[in-house]
Amino acid sequence: MPPIFSTILDDTVAYAKWKPSGNGMPGIMSCGKITVETLETAKRDLRIFLTNNRKLAPSDYVERCLNVWEDPQISNWIEQNRDEFTKLDFNKFFTVLRDRVLEHDWQDSTFRKMRAVRMPESLNTSISDLAVQLLVLNNLLQGTPRFQSEENLKIMLIDAMDTGLRESCNKEIEDHAANLSHGIHLKDFDAFTKAMQVLDNSRHRQLLMARSAGGSLVLSGRLPPLTTNECRLLGDNEGCFKCRSFFVKCHTSSAEHKFPLPVGTGYKELTTADVESACKLRGPPVDSNKRARTGPIATVGTLNETEDDDVVASIMPSAVLGDGTDSEEEI
């Protein structure tokens, strides 16, 4: 899992560091500019230290937190208000401290970090990891106008998904439109995340299988098998499972194809963006005497195939048509 806090620090600024201590000492915050992440780390460690000390009453927690600040400006401010601070509970004290020591725009800055959370292209981060990043950042905003509801967290998580997982999410919503108790429809962020993790796990299994089965295929110039999402896109958009193009009349068993057959080298998985591109090339609907313009989407080789406009398209389930590899049997 990547670091939850990924603040980009200015090399010209001296930042404070939280240094946990042992031997019965709570820790020390060094001099320098304090970020919201550093302050949250100190708050977490101090809470653990204080709650583990059974001799301390909760009313004494703040008293033990007042002497951990090395910065003279902070320590002097605390000393001037010590009597007032000792009357506060732990959370209220850190709220007051936060408003005093952090930059004035820290709320907006933290919110922008939430909006910037994204699934990496390598897909080595699970959707649950992204959800944790959003929750931790949102927790920093608790008690502020920037704190996000669970519904807004769901929207942010969907925005953070890669194209493939977002398409799977939309498909899951359609498939379970009548079942409003399904996790994909629930407002509860945790339930929604679990439903998305099921889809993410399925996607990762498919990728592993494709890489395992397709690694040698790609090296030899052969195509990897079609994924479940590719089969759905081709089936829903008049596609051919052999040449892997949309809005064409040819199909898997056709002797000739509208476009050259794709090759494994440099092949990229088909997405809705490819469907949209093919749709634009196709142009507006025309009468039956005019042929619509289409375009090849998958990476193609140099094979020269002739066109056969008399072939009638017959899109069938991928289980019947095969996965689009060179080794599939013609029907």
Protein Blocks (a to p, Z undefined) as FASTA:
>chain_A
ZZfblcdcdfkbccddddddeehiabdcdeddddfklmmmmmmmmmmmmmmmmkbcfklm
mmmmmmmcfblklmmmmmmmmmmmmmpcfklmmmmmmmmmmcfklmmmmmmmmmmpccdf
klpacfklmmmmmmmmmmmmgoiaklccfklmmmmmmmmpcfklmmmmmmmmmmmmmmmm
bmklpmblklmmmmmmmmmmmmmmmmmmmmmmmmmmmmnopacdddfklmmmmmmnopaf
klopghifbdfklmbdfbdcddfehpacddfklmmmmmmmnopaddfkbccddddfbdcd
fbdcdddfkbccddddfklnonoiakbccZZ
